[in-house]
Amino acid sequence: MPISATTSKTWRSRASAIAVEACALLVLIGCVAAVRSPDAQTPAAPQVSNAADAASAGMVEIRSLVADMSMDIRYAGSDNFVGRPVDGYRGAGCYLHRNVAQALARVERELRPQGLRLHIYDCYRPVRAVRDFVRWAGDLSDQKTKARYYPALDKRVLLGDYISPTSGHSRGATVDLGLMESHAGGDRIVEMGTGFDYFDKRAHTDSPDITAAQRANRQRLRAAMQREGFENYPLEWWHYTYKPEPTPATAFDFPVE
């Protein structure tokens, strides 16, 4: 049956429209994937160094630069989403590459005259700790921390969207932290709208589901960190990576002491 010129033109137009929609969908998927993973720009798993300790990895403990840095290294204890000490955390140290630690110390010095301090939850994270997270995420029978850390989510979605088999923390340039307010009567945690490691959209840095004051606190932290070269991961208000990373293709697995 012969096809008219008009019909042929219509088919070509529809095919072009479908192609444009498909391309747009692929771009959207790519954008979502880039936001979902803080390691989206690292196409391959980094090589794991055989460095046995922080010194041989070129890292320093943050308290060698700021002796009274406020810290609560959650994975060294049981106050975390796993509910127990995480593999690789023998102690509650905060290790970072020297230039990253120096930048973080500058942030701290800038904040103190404003009556604020940094409060650190995690720094360098051994590869073995990341693997421990993955094992925990795969154990669907362990739900004891659900109410506190992922009340609105099925645990099956945590692996991929929230827990990755690789982590920028293992490269020694990423830090999880919040703010403290300093008062004559003592310091107190600045309210950010959710706790640390809360798996929910309210933890997104620019979430509309928090108060104006909480949003202002997140913005103050982000502005201070950005001034010293740290970039926020938009799905976690507490997560910052120094750019450019000193060892973008190398992860480490020495224990945290």
Secondary structure by P-SEA (a helix, b strand, c coil): ccccaaaaaaaaaaaaaaaaaaaaaaaaaaaaaaaacccccccccccccccccccccccccccccccccccccccccccccccccccccccccccccaaaaaaaaaaaaaaccccbbbbbccccccaaaaaaaaaaaacccccccccccccccccccccccccccccccccccbbbbbbbbbcccbbbbccccccccccccccccccccccaaaaaaaaaaaaaaaaacccccccccccccccccccccbbbbcccc
